[in-house]
């Protein structure tokens, strides 16, 4: 959670995550040889306060969630990466700027493979 340092009760951005499993969809080459559901970290929610939208707070929150996925993979258990459910095509385009891959063509569910999560976090 990112808060305003002058007004700590004011939330500027936040995200939440939860464990999940994703079944490999037909035709997704990233999972072509793995027929079982893959554990992922799901970003359940990402939001910024309207007054600070477009100022990079969403990016900071997203990078923190990516770091969480990398940390879980390095420290606790193997996961496939970070998965998100974009609310619309504009949100999906935001995630694609960070190399998220659509699970289905033009779909709103995207994922960032764990190798990319780790690479982005410089570990």
Secondary structure, DSSP 8 states (H G I E B T S, - for coil): -EE-SSSTTSEEEEEEEEEEEE---TT-GGGTT--S-EEEEEEEEEEE-GGGTTTTHHHHHHHHHHHHHHHHHHHT----EEEEE-SSHHHHHHHHTTT-EESSTT-SEEEEEHHHHHHHTT-
